Amino acid sequence: MSAVNDTKFNHAVFLLTGISGQEDVRLWISVPFCLIYAISIVGNSFILFIIKTDASLHEPMYIFLSMLALTDLGLLITTMPTILGVLWFNSGEISLDACFSQLFFIHSLQFIESSILLSMAFDRFVAIRDPLRYSSILTLPRIAKMGLVCVLRSVAVIFPLPFLVKRFQYCRANVLSHSYCLHQEVMKLACADITVNNIYGLLITLLTVGLDSLLIFLSYVMILKTVLGIASHTQSLRALNTCVSHLCAVLLYYIPEFCLTVIHRFGKGSSPLLQILLGYVYLLFPPLLNPIVYSVKSKHLRARVIKVFIK
C-alpha cells in the first residue's frame, strides 16, 4: 500500500545541486563562477557596444557577432540566478514550472547559437568565395531575415518540450545533478514511459545541432577548396586567418555539446562529476571565450577595443 502511495506522489519542486562532494567549499567554488559571469557579461556587452557605436563595424561579420553576443548574454541571464543561488545561499529548490521555463530558454538559446554559428560560416564562405559580391549578397535585410529564421526555428522545435515534461508525474527522487534544468535530466525523474521525450529530444538535436554542424563542416571544406585554388600563398593565409575566430567559436560550442549529449544518452557508467563539469563548460565557456577570441583575432575589432581603452 505504501509503495502505491509513493508511486502516485507528485513532487512540487526539484532540488538543484552544485558540484557533488564539494559542499563544504561551495563559497570558494562560487568565486571562479562569479568571475566567469562578470567577465562574460562585461565582455559580451562591450562587444555589442563597440559594434553599435562604430559605423565601420556595421558589416555582416560583426552583425552576426553581435547576434552571438546577445545569445550568450541570454544564456548567462537564464542560468545565473539558479547557479549562484545554489553556490551562495544553498537555495536549491525550484518549482516545476520555473524549471520547465528555464529548460525551454536554455535549449532555445543553445539552438539559436548553433544556427548563428552556421550563419557565420556562410558569411565566411561568401567572403572568401565571392568577395566582390559579398556586400550585395549579405545585405542588412537579408541578415535580419537570417537572424529571424534562427530564432523562429529554435523556438519552434523547443516549444513542445515544456509540455512534454509537464504531463508527467514525478515520483522518483527529485534531485537534479546540475544547478539548472535540462530536458535530458528532468525527463529521467518521471515515473512514466519517456520514449516519446527520448525520441523527440534526439530528433530535434539531430535536425538542428547535428545538421548545423554538418553544414558548417561542408562550408569549411568548400572554403579550403577555394583557398587552395588561390595562387598567392600570402593571400591564402590571409583568407584562412579570417576564419580562425569563427572556427574557435565552433569548437568551443560543439565539442562540449557532443560530449555531453553522448554521456547523457549512452554513458550510464560515467563519472557524475565529469557530467557536471562538462555541463558547466558547455554553458559558461563559450560566452566567456567568444569575446576574447574575436577581440584578439579580428584586426578591426581589436583596433576599436584598443582605441576605447586608450581614450
N, C-alpha and C positions, 0 to 999 in steps of 0.2 A: 504493500500500500504506500509506503514511504517512497519507494522508487517511482511509483506512478505520479505522486505529487511532485517530486523533483523534476520529472520529465515535463510536466505541464508548467513549471515555473518559468517566467519570462523576466530576464534581468532588465532593470530600468536604466542602468548605467553600465558603461565599460570602464575598466581601470587601465590607464596608460602607465607604462613603466619607463624608467630611464635605462641606463646601462646596467644590465643584470650583474649582481655581485659587487657593485661599486657604490652601494647606497651610502656608506659612511663618508665617502669623499665626493658626494654629488655636488656640493657647493664649489669645490675646486674644479670639478669637471665642467661646471657651468661657466667658468672663466673663459676657456677657449671658445665655447659656444657663443658667448656674448661678443667676443672679439670677431668671430666669423660673421655674426649678424650685423654688427656695427660696420665692419669693413665692406660687407656685401651691399648693404643699403646705401652707404655713402658712395661706394664705387659706381653702382648702377645709376643712382640719382645724378652723380656727377657726369657720367656718360650722356645721360638724357639732357642735362643742362647744356653741356658743350655742343651737342648736335643741334639742339633747338636754337641756341643763340648765335651760332656761327653759320652764316649762309653758304659758305664754301663747302660745308659738310652735308648740305641738303642733296645728297646723291643716293642712288639706290642702295649701295653697300651700307651706308651709315643709317639710312632709314630702316633697313632690316635689322641692323644692330640695335637701334632704339626699340624696335619691337621685342627683340630678345631681352633687352634690359627690363622692359616693362613686365614681361612674363616672369623673369627672375624675381623681380620685386613682388609680384603677386604670390609666388611660391613662398617667399620669405615671410610675407604678412600672414599667409594662411597657416604656416607651421609654427611661427614664433610663439604665439600665446600658449600652446599646449607644451611645446618642448621646454621653454623657460619656466612655465608653471610647474612642471614636474621637477625640474632641477633646482629651482629656487625655493618653492613652497611645498614640495612633495604633494602637489594638488593633482592627483591622477584621475579623478572622476570626471567623466564626460558623458552627457546624456546620449541616448541612441540617435536622436535627431541631429544633434550637434556633430556627432561622429560621422553620420551619413553625409551631412553637408560638407564636412571637411574632406572626406574622401572624394566627393564629387569635384571640389575645387582643385585638390592636389592632382588627381588624374587628368582633369581637363587641362590644367596648365602644363602638365608634363607632355601631353599630346600636342598642345599648341606649340610648345618649344620644339618638339620634333618636326612639326610642319614648317616652322620658321627656319630651322636649320636646312631643311630641304629647299626652301625658297632662296636661302643664301647660297646654296650650292648651285642653283640655277643661275643666280646672279653672277657668280664667279665663272660659270661656263660661258655665259653670253659675253662677259667682259673679255675673256681670252679668245673665244672662238670668233666673235664678230664685233671687235671693238668700235668700228666705225658706226655701227647701228645700235650700240649699247644704250645710248640715251633715248633713242626713238622706240626701242623695244620695251625697256623698263621705264615707262612714263609714271608720273605720280598717281594718276587714276588707276593704272594697271597694278601698281604696287599696293594701293589701298584695297583693290579687289582681292588681290592675293592674300593680304592680311585678314580680310573679312572671311574668306574661304577657310583659312587656317583655324579661325575661331569657331565658325559655324560647324565645320567638320568635327572638331574635337568635342564641342559641347553636345552635338547630336549623338555621337557614339557613346558618350559617358552618361548622358541624361537618364537612361533606364537603370543604371547601376544602383542608385539610392533606393529605388522602388523594388528592385530585385532582392536587396538585402533587408529591406524594411518588412517584407512579407513573412520573414522567418520568426520562429520562436527561438530565443537564446537561453538554453537551459544548461549549457556546459559552463565551465569556468570562464568568467567574463574578463580575463586579464589579457591584454594585448602586449606584445613584446616590444613595441615601439612607443615613442612619445607622441604619436599622431596616428590617424586612422588610415589604413589601406584596405582596399577591397579584398585582396588575397588573404588577409588575416581575419577580417571581420566575418567573412562567409564561413570560415572554418569553425567558428564558435557556434554556429547554428545547429540545432538538433533536428535536422531535416536533410532531405536529399539536395545537395548543392551542385548536381550535374549541370543544370542549366547555367548557373553562375560560372562554373568552371569553363564550360564550352564558350559562353559569350565573352568572358574575360580574355580567353586565349584568342578567340576570333578577332576581337577588336584590336588586340595588341599586334596581331599579325598584319591586319589591314591598315594599321596606322604606323606604329613604330617600325614594324617589320618591313612594310612597303616603303616607308620613307628611307630607311637605312639602305635598302636595295637600290633605290633611285639615286641616292647620294653616291653610293659606290659606282654606279654606272656613269654618273656625271663626272666623277673623277677619272674614270677610265677614258672617257671622251676628252677630258681636259689634258690628260697625259698624252693622248694620241695627237692632239693639236700642238702641244708644246714640243713634242719630239719632231714635229714637222717644221719647226722654226729653225732656220739655218744658223742664226746667231746664238751662240752659247750664252752670252750675257743676257739677251732678251728672254731666253728660255728660263733662266734662273730668276729673272725679274718677274716673269709671269707666274712662276710657281710660288714665289715669295708672297704674292698677294693672297694665296690660298692657305698659308700656314696657320694664321689665326683662326680661320673657319675650321680647318682640319683639327686643330686643338679643341675647339668647342665641341665638335662632333665626337671626338674620342672621349672627352670629359662626360658627355651625356650618355653615349650608347654603351660604353664598356661596363659601367656600374649597373645600368638598366638591364643589360643582357645577363650579367652575373646574378643580379637579384631575382630576375624572373626565373632563371634556371633553378636557383636554390629554393625559392618558394614553391615551385611546382614539382621538382624532382629530388631535391636534396633533403630528404626527411632525416637523414642521419648527420647532417652538417651541424657545425657548432652554432648555437644560438647567438653567441657573441659576434660571430662573423656576419650573421644576418643583420644584426642590429647596426654594426659599424658600416656595412655596405649600404644600409638604408640611409644613414646619415650622410655618407659620402655622396650617394646618388642625389639627395635633395639639396645639400648645402654647398658642395664643392663647385658645381657649375656657376651658380650665382656669385660665388666668391672669386673664382679664377677668370671667368669670361671678361670682366672689365680690365683686369690686369693684363691678360694675353693681348687683347685688342689695343690697349694703350701702348704696350711695348712694341708690338709688331706692325701696327698701322702708322706709317710715317706721318700722314697729315693729322691724324688724331693725336699722336704723341706730341707733335709740334704745338697743337692748340692747348693741350694739357700743360705743357711746359710754360707756354705763354701766360696762362692763367696764374700759375704759381709764381712766376717771376714778377707779375704785377703785384 
